[in-house]
Amino acid sequence: MPARDCRVGVDIIDIARIARALSRPGFASRCFTPLERRFCLARKRPEQHFAARFAAKEAIAKAVGRRLAWREIELGRSPLGAPLVHLRGRARQLLRGASINVSISHCECHAAAVALVLRER
């Protein structure tokens, strides 16, 4: 059985902080893909969903151990609603062959995410 490298990243963020950031011009388009923006803006409390995606991107970067470009990580949804990670550009090259699983959650005040990155050695 081949050895695997397993890395975990966790992030939690104050939703009010993301709500303030969303009021600044360019923040949403700098940090989120068009698909993510459409998804979040279609929800009753978009700031919760933006914050959860922001936390997920941070958790993935922590699991990888380096900064990644915000829009090179996109969070979509499976047909059953689970988060799916799509990578582009340098993030895709860096994580080629890796499996990335993410769990996101939010409540009234905070959003949190856990990322698990598995690679064959």
N, C-alpha and C positions, 0 to 999 in steps of 0.2 A: 504494500500500500504506500503510495507516495506521501511524503511529508507535506503538511499544509502550514501556511503562515496565516494566522488568524489575528486580526486587529479589530479593536473596538473603539468607537468614538462616541461621546455623549455631549449634548449641548442643551441648555435651557435658556430661554430668553423672555424678557418682560414684553408682553404684547403692546403695552403703551409705548415702549421705546420704538418698536417697528411702526406703530401708528404715526408717531411724530416724524419718523424718517420718511414715511410714505407721503407726507405733506410737502417734502422738499422736492423740487423739480429734478427729474432724472434718476432718483433713487430706484424706483420700481423697474425702469428699463435697464438700469445698470446691473441690477442683482437678479432679475427674474426674466425668464424667456417669455415670448408672447403666449405660449400655451399656459404657462403658470399664471400669468397675469389674467388671462381670460377666465381660468378656473377660479381663482381667488375672487375676482371682481363679481362673479356670478353668485357668490355666497352671501348670506345674510350679514355676517361679520367678517368682511374680507381680511381685516388686519390679523385675525386669528390664523387664517390659512396662510397668509404671507409669512407670519412669524414662524409657523410650523415648518414651512419650506426653508426659511432662512436657517433655522436650527438644524434641519436635516443636512443642509449643505455644509454647515460648520462641523457637524458630527462626522461627516464623510471625510472632510479635510483632516480632522484630528485623527481618524483611524488610519489615514494614509500617511500622516506625519509631515504634511507640507501644505502650503496655500494652493488653492486651485481657483481658477477663474470662475466667478459666480455663475455665468451663463453657460459654462461648459458642463455643468451639472444641472439636469432638468428632472424634476419630480413629476411623474405622471401617475396614472392609476390603472391598476389591473381591472378586468371586468367585474371582479368582486369588491373593488374599492381599496385594495391594499396599495401602498405606495410602490411605484416602480421607478428605478433610477436609470436615466438615459445619459450617456456621456458623449461629449464632443471634444474635438481638438486635442490639446495636450493631455487633458484628463483621461481621454479615451486611450491614448498611447500609453500613458503611465500605468493605467489599470487594465491593460489588455490581458484577457484571460482570467481576470478576477471576477468573483461573484460578490455583489453588493446587496445587502439586505438592510432595509431601513424600517424603523417603527417610529411613527410620529403621534403626538397627542397634544391637546391643548385644553385649558380650562378658561375661566374668566380672565385670569391675569397673566398666565404663563403658557408658553409653548415649549415642548421638549422633544428631543429626537435621540435615537440610538442608532448607530450605524455599525454593521458588521461587515468587514471586508475579508474575504477568504481567497487565498492564492495557493496554487500548487508550487512547491519549491523545485 
